[in-house]
Amino acid sequence: MSMWTPDRIPIALMPMPGEALDSWLSSYARRLRTTDRGLLHHIGLSTARVDHMLLRLTEPETHALHKSTGIPAEVLRAMTLDSYNRFAVNILPGRRQLERPPAWACRSTRTRYCPACLRENDGRGPLLWRLPWAFACTQHQLLLADFCPDCGRPPRPWKISFTGPRGIGACTRDRLDHAVKGRRRPCATDLFHAPANALPPNGLVLRAQNRVAGLLAATPDQRPGALIELKQLYALAWRVLRGLRTNRDHAPQLVHTVIDECGGTFPSSFPDGSGQSAYHLSGNSSSGSEDAASLQTHHVAAGTALAQVALRGGHPEHQRLFEWIVQSNHPSVAHDLNLGKLAIRWRDSGPDLFARVMSYQDPHTLLHNRLRYASATPTPRRPDRSRADIHRRATIIPAMLWPGWALRLLPVDHLRSQGRVFRVDAFRHGCSGLLLVPGGPADLPYVRAAPLLGNLRAARDRESVEQRVYRGMDLAPLASALAQLARALDEHGSPIDYARRRATFTETTVELNSDAYRRMVLQYGWLAGGEHRQQVMRWYLLLLLTGHSPPTPERAATRFAWSCTEFRFRAPLPLRAFLREQAEQNLAAHGIDEPVTWEPPAHWVHDVDWPGIAPEQVDAARLRAALDSSDTIAPVTEATGMTAEHLRLYFEIDDTVTGPPDQLLGKIRAPDPATRAAVLAPRRLRELYVTERKTTVEIAGMAKCAATTVRALLALDGIPLHTLSPETEPPDFLRTWLHREHVESGGR
């Protein structure tokens, strides 16, 4: 070699596709009848180490190799483990040293090998054998070997030295138990004929290796997705191995099938709960037995094959296998399982597998955790909302759950079967407070979050939800709906700032136009009522504005709460419309440009079997017919299948229906309320009196009311009364009356 120019070695050796750098360098050195060290010294890399170069090439090393061999720099770099960095291996930044990889606990560059491949390729091997995910040769359908069958150590089939074996495919490790004249001698065991387990051509192990090889071959832009799947496989694989140690007797038959593929026996040492193996993956095993030598390959092969089935499905036993894996990892599943601890255990498993585990454990955990991790929804996820996010969510949530959503979540059959009256307002308060739990931080639980809505009786409200309304029932629909609704609110927001409304509108600040109310009373022929009526209407007005059930005012009658409940059920439609107009005027007076009420759309939540009644499912025509034919609530509930509380909730969102009337407004004085209301409507009254020039007596005759009522309405509408001059001809009705009384009767 001393006569060769240092610029280019005249004898060339091209790398094999996918070959490892050290395999190529050693084969090149043999071709040149030198050693690895001799070759590096000749090309100007005397201080370089092959094991370091295998991890990552420096720029001087890349330049020297390219200049001497003609191999392109990008090809040289692809032959190093740096091409798999932060994907299948982890190399310390700024150093050429391996740290714990994303999967399996391998921190060394040792290689597995296929004896048949070594024979066919003159002792050369691919870089893939250096990766922790390599466990089978898909070409020869063999399980890769880990160790030399003689010395029991990881072989170095490609490293050659002056004292090492000159032949190819031999173990170059020094024999630690033999020394000749103070010098160590190499093992020199023939690796071409090392024993290897044959794998079934269509078996699960080879399928798994093919899938893993496809993931490892991902392009740079595909690697993030591939890495997620590799992490999912690893998360399941080491739990498979733990299950083989702790729960093997209950393993599905599929597990035993894979063990048979790996040789029919399985080593007795398995990874512990942290994923670290009982055998160090550096290969420091002094055992020379074949079982001990094959330990880690068996682990990776069996674990990955079974993980592949459990993860991707398609196999008849894939769900049973998944359940066995989870049960083996959590043998003491209880109804109060801490999902927080479970989430930590599965933190590196990827979002899809994490969601699947959370869904599996969902029925066994508490409502608070089911909400926080959204485990009852189609897409469970880790909590990712800060305290600021939850505070922001609280501003767009009413203190009581929207009536339409309460209608969906309030169980119909359960309420009817109990035959009791539940505190539905407390249920709605509790549901709104629970909307602050999904995705939230651990230091902001329900009892601390609910007061953000002004709900100061959080314990009572939650008890109403879980221990009363949903007692003995499946909480999955409630947990799923609230978690999905909370996530959608974070994403889409709301047109109403309830926090501002709660701070703005109170019993003392809300305004009720007494003149407008008096006009409506006169128009419809109602009794005006007293202070009690005013308190009930102000209560309802605050309910519209704040989404909160206001407290009972001071000096209220003992029947105040009952009157409020009846008002929600029986208030006439004109009165409801009047109070909505009053709410709009209150908002405008404070410069708030928002709708009076709003509800999240139904499509924000899906895949929920509603325990209550969805508003869109209500047969409005059937409901109106039942209301028109009944004066009491019982026949209506029987005809519609809705409870009284469901009817009240529905009336809050449908302004075209209301319950049968009773004495809520006192005795109605008008003999024909509909005609009276139509004649005395503001526009019609103005038209009759101003445009058509009818007198108050004529209009009163049309409306079947007193003329004083008409004059009072004209005054409230700001319409001046007509004055008659002495020359004015009497109106037709007066002339007719005078003619009948004084002419036809003969003046009697």
Secondary structure, 3 states (H helix, E strand, C coil): CCCCCCCCCCCCCCCCCCECHHHHHHHHHHHCCCCHHHHHHHCCCCCCCHHHHHHCCCHHHHHHHHHHHCCCHHHHHHCCHHHHECCCEEECCCCCCEECCCCCCCCCCCCCECHHHHHHCCCCCEHHHHCCCCCEECCCCEECECCCCCCCCCCCCCCCCCCCCCCCCECCCEEEEEEECCEEEECCCECCCCCCCECCCCCHHHHHHHHHHHHHCCCHHHHHHHHHHHHHHHHHHHHHHHHHHHCHHHCCHHHHHHHHHCCCCCCCCCCCCCCCCCCCCCCCCCCCCHHHHCHHHHHHHHHHHHHHHHHHCCCCCHHHHHHHHHHHHCCCCCCCCCHHHHHHHCCCCCHHHHHHHHHHHHHHCCHHHHHHCCCCCCCCCCCCCCHHHHHHHHCCCCCCCCHHHHHHHCCHHHHHHHCCCCCHHHHHHHHHHHCCCCCCCCCCCHHHHHHHHCCCCHHHHHHHHHHHHCCCCCCHHHHHHHHHHHHHHHHHCCCCCHHHHHHHCCCCCCCCCHHHHHHHHHHHCCCCCCHHHHHHHHHHHHHHHHCCCCCCCCCCCCCHHHHHHHHHHHCCHHHHHHHHHHHHHHHHHCCCCCCCCCCCCHHHCCCCCCCCCCHHHCCHHHHHHHHHCCCCHHHHHHHHCCCHHHHHHHHHHCCCCCCCCCHHHCCCCCCCHHHHHHHCCHHHHHHHHHHCCCCHHHHHHHHCCCHHHHHHHHHHCCCCCCCCCCCCCCCHHHHHHHHHHHHHCCCC
